[in-house]
Amino acid sequence: MRYIGGKTKLLSEIENMILKKVNNHGNKIFLDLFSGTGVVAYHFKKYFKVITNDSLYFSYILAKGYVTPNNVPKFTGLIKLGIHDPLDYLNNLSGQMGFIESNYASDSNGRMYLTPKNARKIDDIRLTLDLWLNKKHINHEEFEYLLATLIEAVPFVSNITGTYGAYLKHWDKRAFKDLVLKHPILYNNNKINESFNSKAENITHSIRADICYIDPPYNGRQYTSNYHLLETIAKYDNPVIKGVTGIRRFDDNETSDFCKKSKVYNAFKKVLVQVNCKHLFLSYNSDGLLNKEQIQEILLSVGIPETYDFMEIEYRRYKSKIVLKPKVNEYLFYIEKQNHE
Ligand SMILES: C[S@@+](CC[C@H](N)C(=O)[O-])C[C@H]1O[C@@H](n2cnc3c(N)ncnc32)[C@H](O)[C@@H]1O
């Protein structure tokens, strides 16, 4: 999935630095504290047990569907009903009216995020998953797996340029494609991987890991606003929505301090002090609310100064129609923490 700050294209640089600093990967635990799409945790599953965390629910669902499982769930309850391939079943649903079509399809109120056909399909899939879960035809693990395939499929038919901050005022041809759920390619690392859905500030003190990878938001663009529709499809909780874009109401405690100029320094400090690991890796970039020196200062205050390392990678900015500066440099910081267990 295209994602603001997504690290798909930086995985080899991140891997080079991590493998240089961490010996004997065998039984180590890798914590991806701001996991987003989950690509980083997925990548490091081949070396470590992985733990993911993100404050957004749809991101947690992606991790539960694509990152932490080692095998496709068994779906024994559905097999008893004669449904042997749940994705095939869901892909062939005819569609029914629900919250998504009522609010985000062109026929209902002019919000052109989705064609009515795809919106109806999303509603039908979502209602079916809730029904299956309520009737215990599927367990939570199976529910999350299927929901993750839906979250992954929606951007491929969304009438947007990359985020849900706005929809296009004309139809992109992508929107007319059929919504298709696909099985993920799972990697079996034979470890019990875990996922959390919490603000990093509230959870770091309770997770112990050997390696912590920190990839927080770097500018004022809240992920809540930019991915509101995926969050609503994941939660399917009939939220209060407002405005031209139909953004769901997010409480103050749901927005990120890492996107607020006045709060970002303290948020960083809190997380970096609390995080309980030996190896601390942190991604940020030259366009961020904090500058390189401020991050370095915080890292040196929580880690062993002689172990500090830093790498700068020239990288193309996440593309949008309005490109202000074509280039932005990615930063990758490392320090060994003091006082880890
Ligand atoms: C730069 S993105 C991570 C991208 C991810 N590494 C990837 O490659 O897909 C930052 C993520 O931090 C999450 N986030 C923002 N504030 C957070 C917080 N306080 N605690 C946990 N996650 C947070 C956002 O929802 C977003 O998914």
The ligand as an SDF file (V2000), in Angstrom:
LIG
                    3D

 27 29  0  0  0  0  0  0  0  0999 V2000
    5.9270    7.0880    9.1140 C   0  0  0  0  0  0  0  0  0  0  0  0
    4.5060    6.1170    9.4410 S   0  0  0  0  0  0  0  0  0  0  0  0
    5.1830    4.5060    9.6350 C   0  0  0  0  0  0  0  0  0  0  0  0
    5.4040    3.8680    8.3110 C   0  0  0  0  0  0  0  0  0  0  0  0
    5.8350    2.4150    8.3940 C   0  0  0  0  0  0  0  0  0  0  0  0
    7.1880    2.2770    8.8710 N   0  0  0  0  0  0  0  0  0  0  0  0
    5.7200    1.7980    7.0150 C   0  0  0  0  0  0  0  0  0  0  0  0
    6.7390    1.5990    6.3550 O   0  0  0  0  0  0  0  0  0  0  0  0
    4.5850    1.5430    6.5890 O   0  0  0  0  0  0  0  0  0  0  0  0
    4.0660    6.5850   11.0540 C   0  0  0  0  0  0  0  0  0  0  0  0
    2.9640    5.7530   11.7110 C   0  0  0  0  0  0  0  0  0  0  0  0
    2.8720    6.1800   13.0790 O   0  0  0  0  0  0  0  0  0  0  0  0
    1.5240    6.0540   13.4970 C   0  0  0  0  0  0  0  0  0  0  0  0
    1.4130    6.9140   14.7050 N   0  0  0  0  0  0  0  0  0  0  0  0
    1.2960    8.2500   14.7920 C   0  0  0  0  0  0  0  0  0  0  0  0
    1.3690    8.6500   16.0630 N   0  0  0  0  0  0  0  0  0  0  0  0
    1.5290    7.5320   16.8080 C   0  0  0  0  0  0  0  0  0  0  0  0
    1.6970    7.2940   18.1930 C   0  0  0  0  0  0  0  0  0  0  0  0
    1.7010    8.2860   19.0640 N   0  0  0  0  0  0  0  0  0  0  0  0
    1.8640    6.0180   18.6130 N   0  0  0  0  0  0  0  0  0  0  0  0
    1.8480    4.9920   17.7330 C   0  0  0  0  0  0  0  0  0  0  0  0
    1.6910    5.1540   16.3970 N   0  0  0  0  0  0  0  0  0  0  0  0
    1.5480    6.4140   15.9430 C   0  0  0  0  0  0  0  0  0  0  0  0
    0.7170    6.4670   12.3060 C   0  0  0  0  0  0  0  0  0  0  0  0
   -0.5850    5.9200   12.3700 O   0  0  0  0  0  0  0  0  0  0  0  0
    1.5590    5.8870   11.1520 C   0  0  0  0  0  0  0  0  0  0  0  0
    1.0810    4.6280   10.7670 O   0  0  0  0  0  0  0  0  0  0  0  0
  1  2  1  0
  2  3  1  0
  2 10  1  0
  3  4  1  0
  4  5  1  0
  5  6  1  0
  5  7  1  0
  7  8  2  0
  7  9  1  0
 10 11  1  0
 11 12  1  0
 11 26  1  0
 12 13  1  0
 13 14  1  0
 13 24  1  0
 14 15  1  0
 14 23  1  0
 15 16  2  0
 16 17  1  0
 17 18  1  0
 17 23  2  0
 18 19  1  0
 18 20  2  0
 20 21  1  0
 21 22  2  0
 22 23  1  0
 24 25  1  0
 24 26  1  0
 26 27  1  0
M  CHG  2   2   1   9  -1
M  END
$$$$
